[in-house]
Amino acid sequence: MSQSLLVVHVHVHVKPEHVEPFREATLANARQSVKEPGIARFDVIQDSEDRTRFVLVEVYRTAQAPAAHKETAHYLTWRDTVAPMMAEPRTSKKYVNCFPDDAGW
């Protein structure tokens, strides 16, 4: 049996005056991230009631892929660009994929 995909939910709370710049920087990062061979999905979602809250849904094909992602130029640019935009430190939670099976990604 192959290893299940690693799914990471990154919760971000942005200062109200930085919502649009954060969104733009994060979408630019996501567009490059989905091109990485170790990433199956990289979704950016925004809270429908509190526009200062986002969740990044990152789906990695291997256990090594998150570390490789954090070495990319686009991630480093994103990290440094959005750091002052945060209302509080971002948090993340790791999950393993259950359904659809990994081949469906």
Secondary structure in CASP SS format (residue, H / E / C, confidence):
PFRMAT SS
TARGET T0000
AUTHOR 0000-0000-0000
METHOD secondary structure of the structure
MODEL  1
M C 1.00
S C 1.00
Q C 1.00
S C 1.00
L C 1.00
L E 1.00
V E 1.00
V E 1.00
H E 1.00
V E 1.00
H E 1.00
V E 1.00
H E 1.00
V E 1.00
K C 1.00
P H 1.00
E H 1.00
H H 1.00
V H 1.00
E H 1.00
P H 1.00
F H 1.00
R H 1.00
E H 1.00
A H 1.00
T H 1.00
L H 1.00
A H 1.00
N H 1.00
A H 1.00
R H 1.00
Q H 1.00
S H 1.00
V C 1.00
K C 1.00
E C 1.00
P C 1.00
G C 1.00
I E 1.00
A E 1.00
R E 1.00
F E 1.00
D E 1.00
V E 1.00
I E 1.00
Q E 1.00
D C 1.00
S C 1.00
E C 1.00
D C 1.00
R C 1.00
T C 1.00
R E 1.00
F E 1.00
V E 1.00
L E 1.00
V E 1.00
E E 1.00
V E 1.00
Y E 1.00
R C 1.00
T C 1.00
A C 1.00
Q C 1.00
A H 1.00
P H 1.00
A H 1.00
A H 1.00
H H 1.00
K C 1.00
E C 1.00
T C 1.00
A H 1.00
H H 1.00
Y H 1.00
L H 1.00
T H 1.00
W H 1.00
R H 1.00
D H 1.00
T H 1.00
V H 1.00
A H 1.00
P H 1.00
M H 1.00
M E 1.00
A C 1.00
E C 1.00
P C 1.00
R C 1.00
T E 1.00
S E 1.00
K E 1.00
K E 1.00
Y E 1.00
V E 1.00
N C 1.00
C C 1.00
F C 1.00
P C 1.00
D C 1.00
D H 1.00
A H 1.00
G H 1.00
W C 1.00
END
